[in-house]
Amino acid sequence: MKFGASIWPFRWDLPYDEGIRRVAKLGFKAVELIAWTREELNEYYTPPTIKHLREVLKDEGLELSEFVSTPEGMASADKSVRDQAVDHFKKQVDVGVGLGTKTINSVSHHPFEIRFPHLTVLPHVQTFMVDIPSGLDWNQNWLDYVDAMSRCVRYCEDAGVRLALEPHPYRYMSNAASMLRLIDHIPSEALGMNLDPSHLFPCGEIPHMVVFQLGKRIFHCHFSDNDGLTNVHWRPGKGKIDWEALMKALRDVGFNGVISIELEDVPGVSRGVAHTQGAYGAKVFASDAFDQENLAAVKYLKGICEQLEIPVE
């Protein structure tokens, strides 16, 4: 087991060279890179940039634990839109392989690509409203989503990588049951979960129970703490998640992958210039306060690992 970090809270927007070096300087063993949009995937992650980033990763001694991108339209009712999303995913896999990762991450999709409000606004609104049109064929949309995801998983198999699908509130995969349902429809060993307790916990899940339910299908982890009501991403130990129970569950199912610290709602965090979600405004580079949040998170989790006799690289 080793600790890594997500690149985006250090520097939300491109480029990521200095962010990679900063992650390494803090003592992490792995990092995740991301393409927020289809344009970034095609325009930033060119062959020369991929070669350069791979050299930076090698020079800093970092594993690229995941390459992250979420193609829009995977659950659209329009086949041409779904096809474009699958093409985006295939490009994502190609870039990830070029960068040297074995794990591809995408967040699951909203049914019909319906826009849902962010869960973090829940405490601030009188009525939490979601506009879902009448007359939608939900069964067909699920089958269409499964078909699109099946094509993505087959492409992963052919490329020798795994898809660590990430649960998120209100999406087709938001908890253990929906992950297991998807696996029933796509029974590939290349399909698993990116365990994110701060997405699972506010959806009513007990994170360590999810670990036991999915077992070897836990491919990668995003760690942050949570209030149990919204999907805020605090430092582990600052919220309500039972971290000792979660680490014990990961140990018991034999997880030996990367735990990536993903703090997004903490002092000093970077936020994209065009990004407005959350209490912290736009910031190109994370501040020193953010470094301290990460160091404190790793110290806290390593203390639990030592107590439970979990080896950490």
ABEGO torsion letter per residue (X at the ends): XBBBBBAAAABABOBAAAAAAAAAAAGBABBBBBBABAAAAAAABBAAAAAAAAAAAAAAGBBBABBBBBBBGAABABAAAAAAAAAAAAAAAAAAAAAGBABBBBBBBBBGGBBBBBAAAAAABABBBBBBBBGBBAAAAAAAAAAAAAAAAAAAAAAGBBBBBBBBBGBABABAAAAAAAAAABBBAABBBBBBAAAAAAAGBBAAAAAAAAEAABABBBBBBBAGABABBBBBGABABBAAAAAAAAAAAGBABBBBBBBABBBGBBBBAABABEABBBBABBBAAAAAAAAAAAAAAAAAAAAAGBBBX
